[in-house]
Amino acid sequence: MIQSLLQAMRFQEGRQAVLEQPQFQVPFLLDYLAVFLWAVSGAIVGMHKRYDFAGVLVVAILASTG
């Protein structure tokens, strides 16, 4: 019984060590580039639909932030 408790404690320690490892993160430059490109895409759609400046701006912001 005590041995199984010790094994469970060791398993928990190992599990915590695995969870503390950093996860994959997208580089900041790539993230900002993607947001910018989606904003440009939204602005192009707004211009094709002949929205005024405010409409193009709103569509660009909504497209970039999802």
C-alpha positions in Angstrom: 0.0 0.0 0.0 2.7 2.4 0.9 4.7 1.5 -2.2 1.7 2.2 -4.4 1.3 5.6 -2.8 5.0 6.4 -3.3 4.7 5.4 -7.0 1.6 7.6 -7.4 3.5 10.6 -5.8 6.4 10.0 -8.2 4.0 9.9 -11.1 2.5 13.2 -10.0 5.9 14.8 -9.7 6.8 13.6 -13.2 3.5 14.8 -14.6 4.0 18.3 -13.1 7.4 18.5 -14.7 6.0 17.7 -18.1 3.2 20.3 -17.7 5.7 23.0 -16.8 7.6 22.7 -20.1 6.8 25.6 -22.4 4.3 25.0 -25.1 4.7 25.9 -28.8 4.2 29.7 -29.3 3.9 31.5 -32.6 6.7 34.1 -33.0 5.4 37.6 -32.4 6.4 38.9 -35.8 4.5 36.1 -37.6 1.4 36.8 -35.4 1.5 40.6 -36.2 2.1 39.9 -39.9 -1.0 37.6 -40.0 -3.2 40.2 -38.3 -1.9 42.9 -40.7 -2.6 40.7 -43.7 -6.2 39.9 -42.5 -6.7 43.6 -42.1 -5.6 44.3 -45.6 -7.8 41.5 -46.9 -10.8 43.0 -45.0 -10.0 46.5 -46.4 -9.9 45.1 -50.0 -13.3 43.5 -49.5 -14.7 46.7 -48.1 -13.3 48.7 -51.1 -14.8 46.2 -53.6 -18.2 46.6 -52.0 -17.7 50.4 -52.3 -17.9 51.2 -48.6 -16.9 54.6 -47.4 -13.7 55.0 -45.3 -15.4 54.2 -42.0 -17.0 51.1 -43.5 -13.6 49.9 -44.9 -12.0 50.6 -41.5 -14.7 48.6 -39.6 -14.5 45.6 -42.0 -10.7 45.7 -41.8 -10.7 45.7 -38.0 -13.3 42.9 -37.8 -11.4 40.8 -40.3 -8.1 41.2 -38.6 -9.3 40.5 -35.0 -11.7 37.7 -36.0 
